[in-house]
Amino acid sequence: MQSARGSALVSGASLSGLATGFWLHRLGYAVTIVEAAPDLRRGGTAVNIQDECVDVVRRMGLLDDVRRHQLSLRRWEFKNADDVTERTIVVRGDDDSPPERDVEIERDVLLDLLFGAVEEDVDVVFGDSVAALNVVDGRAQVTFARGGTATYDVVIGCDGMHSGIRRLCFGPEARYSHFMGRYYSVSIVDELLIERGTMHMFNVPGRAVMLNAYQDKTDVIFVFATDDKIAYDRRDQRQQQRVIAERFADAGWRTAELLAAVDAAPNFYFDELAQIRMPSWSTGPVALVGDAGYCASPAAGQGGSLALGGAAALATALEEHDGQLEPAFRAYEGRLRPLIERVQEEATRFGLDMLVPMTEEAIRARNDGVGSPF
């Protein structure tokens, strides 16, 4: 496929990858998106589209569709071991209109909307990935895992916290990944375990259990603190489920019931809470967008906004600099980095303490609203 602007490869059919592909096509690039999974990667908690990212979605022509699927979180309840609500945060009253600048939507629904926006305009290749990348005369020569080769004018890594593009072009993950002393799991159970539109949180020191009910399903989230990283096989789901079961065996509340529900659920995701912090998000014709370059961790609650906002910021910079990569990448980073650093700092300072208090006294203070920013 020929294009006056040039050819672009996006690694990862993620939220950031699909959004990046959308904008690159609009700028006139011939775009290929390559995804290692055999289909779109589904699962994960609901996504909040906030502030300027609402405008990004509007510019993409997707805001009406997003609003049609808008979720409605009304209450956040903090529970004790006897299932008594110790504190309630009213997010939205029964008669209140949905917020204009904070739109919550299921991740899979947003993923499908983004895919629908690009599938006729870009080449999406599933079941393949970038195995090698060499820069020759300013262009990226790519070898794919399935054996194909191609040359691109620009390559954008949108392949998540464990990015292969980052590893190939910037060095090992350990150089940039900052462990936050927590591990977490997410499962989506296809039934309402609590009232729709509510979120429940239960804690014992160093451990958290959260439920978020919407539509006819419930997100079940476990988080635990640890001083050291634990060894596990990222491909072994049963091993990961055993880790969660062992860590929460004596936690109380509804934990035994929820562990059984997670064990039977069709999906399960487990990972460490970590942030990706890099001195630069680009090198030569390669740049990173979203978690691959600046994951703030789920403790920040802004992964969706940073993915969509990052893709739009990159596109704006490329347009302003007429596709000249070096100044465009500098502008992209200069515009976005202050926001990223603020979000990462807030996640570290407030998000972890809110999510997983480490003492009974801290749980009591959080549940009483003492010194809490929430």
N, C-alpha and C positions, 0 to 999 in steps of 0.2 A: 504494500500500500504506500503510495507516494503522498507527500505532504510538503507544502511550501515551508512550514515551520520546522519539520524534521520528524524523526521517529523517537518515541518514548516508550520505555518499559517500566511498568509499575509492578513491583513484587508484593503480592498480597491482595486478595479480594476482600479486604477488611472494610470497615467504615471509612477509614482514612484512604485506603487504596481505591475504593470505588469513587469516592469524592474527588481524589486526585485525578483519576482517569477522566472523570466528567469535565473537570476544568481544563486539563491538558487538551482534550478533544476540542473544547470550545475555543481554545487559543490557536487551534490549527495543527496540532500534532497528530501524527498517526500513532495511535496508542494500542499497546498490548498489555494486558493485565495477566500475570501468571500466578496461579495459586496452587500450592502443594497439595491441598486437600482435594478429594474427588468432587466436591461441591462446595457451596458456601458454608463457612464454619458457623454453625448455629449454636444457640445457647447464650448464657450470660444474663446478667441483670439488666433491668430497664435502664434506658439512657435518658439523661436530661440534656435538652438543647436550650442553652441559656444565653441571654443578653445578645451580644453581637452575632452569635451563631444562629439566632432566629432569623436575622437578616440574611445570613448566608443561605439558609434553607429557602428563604423567599426568593433570592436571586437564582437559585437552582430550579425554581418552579415547583417545589415540593411542599411548600408550607401548608396549603389547603389539605393535601393528603395526610401530612403529619398531624394536623389538628384533628382530622377525622378519626385518627387512631389514638388521640391523646388519652393518657391514663389520668386517674384522679385520686392521688393520695390525699386522704383527709386527716388521718390521725397517726401519730407516732406514739406508741405506748411502751413504757419501760416496766418490765415485769419482775416480780420476785419469785422465789422458788415455789411459792404457793399459788402462782398464777394471779396474784393480786397486782393491779396496776398502781405503781408508785408515783408515776408522773405521766402526764399526757401533754404532748405538743399538738395543738390544733393547727394543721397545715392549711386547711381550707374548710370554711363552714359550709353547711348544707345548702345555703342560699347564695354562696359566693360563686362568681364566674371563674372559669379556669384562668390561671395567670397568663398574661400575654407574653412575658419575656422569660418564661421557664416552662418548657413543654416536655413532659415525660412521655416516652413512647417505648414499647417493647423493642429490644435490640433487633430481634429477627424481623420485625415489621419494617424498621428503618433500613435494615440491610436489604430487604426485598425491594423497597422503594428506590434505593440507590442503584441496585442492580438493574431495575427496570429503566432507570434513567440513562444507563450506559450500554445496555446489551446490544442495541442495534447500531451503535456508533463506534465501539471499540472491540478489539479481538480479545476475548477472555478465554484463557487456556487453563483448564483444571488438571490436577494430577501431575504437575511438573513444577520445577523450581530452578533457581539459579545455582549452579554448581561451581562455576568459576567466572571471574570477571577481571578483565585486563583492559587498561586504558591505553589506546594507541592513537596518536595524533588527535587527542582531545575527545575521542569517541570511545564508547564502552563496547568491547568485544565480549560477548556473553556465551558461555557454554551451559546448556541446560542439563538437568539430571537425567533426562531421557535421551540425551545424546545430540540434540539439535544445537546449532550455533546461529548467532545473529549479531549484528552491530547496531547500536542505538546512539542517538545524539544525547539523550539524557536517560538516566535510570533513577527511579525514586523508590526507596525502600519503605514499604508500608506494612511490614511483616511482623509487627508486634514486638513485645518486650524481648523476646528471644530471637531477634532479627538475624536472618542469615546474611542479608546484604550488609548489615553493620559489621558482622564478623568478618566477611570477606574484604571489606573496604576500609574498615576503621580499626580492626583488631578484636581480640577476644572479649566476650561479654563481661568477664570479671573486671575489666578495666573501667567499665562505665556503670555497672549495676551496683546499687547501694541497698543492701538488705536492711529491712526495717524491723527485723526481729519478730515477724508474724508470718504465719501461713494461713491460708483460707481455702475453703471449698464452696462451690456454688452448684446447686441442683435445682431444677425446675420440676415441681410436682404438679401433675395435671388434675388438681382438685383444690378447692378452697379449704385451707387448714385453719384460717381465721377469717374474720369478716372482710369482704372485698373493700379495697380502698384504705386498708390499715396496715401499719408496720408494727411488729412487736420485737422488742429487744430484751434479752436476758443475759446477765453476766454473772460469772464468778471470777475471782481475781485471775487475770491472764487469759480468760476465755470468754468468747461471746457467741451467742446464737441469735440469728435474726430471721424473721419471717416477713415477707412482703407479698400481700395478696392483691391480685388484680385480675380482671377478666374472670376466667374460671381456673386459675392456676396460682401457685404459691412458690416464690423463690425461697429456698432454704439455704442459709449461709452459716457456716461455722468458721470461726477465726480463733487461733490460739497463738500465744506468745512463746518464744523460746530464745534463749541467749545465743544459741549456735544453730547454724544450718543443719538440716537433717538430710541424710542420704536416702534417695528414693529414685526409682525408675520412672521417668516422665511418661513412658509408654504403658506402664502397668497400672491401670485404673483400679484393679482390685487391691493392690498394695496401698494405693493412696487412700482408698476408702477405709482400709484397716487402720491407717494412721489416724484418721478422723475418729473412727470408732473407739480406738484406744485412748485418745486424748480426752474424749468427752464421755467415757463410760460412767463416770460418777458425778456428772455435772448437775444432775437434778432437773427440775422444771419438767418440760415435755421432751427432754433430750432423747430418751430411749425410743419414744414414738417417732421422733423426727429422724433419728438414725436409721430406723427400719424403713421409713418412707424414702430416704435418700438411697438406701441399698436397692430399693425396687425401682427407682426413677430411671427413665431412659437416658438421662444425661448427667454428667458429673464432671466438674472442672476443679482442679487443684493446682495451686501454685504458691509461691512466696509473695509476700507484699514487698515490693522493691520499687525504687525509682531509677530511671536512666538519666544520668547527668553527663553531658558531653561538652567539651570545649568548643566544638564546632559540629554542625549537622550536615556538612557537605565536604566533599573532596573531589576535585575534577568535575566530571559530568554526573556525579552521584550525590543525591541528597536524601535525607530521611524526613518522614512526616509521621506524626502521631507517636504511639508508644515506642516505636523503633528508635526514635531520637530523643524523646523527652517524656517518657511514662512518668506520671505523677503518682501512680498507684491507685487502686480502688478507694483508698482512704480519702482521696481528694474529691471523689464523686463527680469528676469533670472529664472523664476519658472521652465521652462522645463529643463534647464541645471542643476539646482540644484537637480531636481527629478532624472534625469538619472545619474548624477554624484554621488549623494548620494547613490543610489542603487549599483553602481559599487564600490564605496569606501567601503561600508559595505562588499560586496562579497570579495574584495581583502583582507580585514582584517580577515575575517573568514578563507580564504584559508591560509593566512600567519600563523595563529595560530591554524591550524588544527581543526577548529570548536570549540575551547575552547572559550566560549562566553565572559567571563569577560575580558580577555586580548584583544580579538578581538573587543569588543565594545569600549574599551579604545583607541585602535589604530584607529578605525573608526572615533571616535570623535576628537582625536588628529590631524589626517590628515585633516579633513574637517572643523573644527571649525574656523581656521583663515580666510578661504575663506568666510564662512558664515558671520562672523562678519564684514568683509570688505564690502560685498555686502549689508548687512543691513544698515551699516553706510552710504554708498553712496546713498542708496535709501532715507534715512532720510535727508541727507544734500543737495542733488542735485535733486533727482527725484521728490520730492513734489513741490519744487519751479518751476521746469520746467513744471510740469503737471498742477498745479493750482496756479499761481501767485495770491497773495492776494490783490494787489493794481493795479490801472491803470498804475502807474509808473513802477511797476515790469513787467507788460505785455509788455509795450513799450520797456523796456530794453531787455527782452527776445526776442521779435520780431525783435529788432535791432541787436541782437547778442552781446549785451554789457555784459561782465562778464559771459557769458554763456559757460559751458563746451561742448556744443553741436554745 
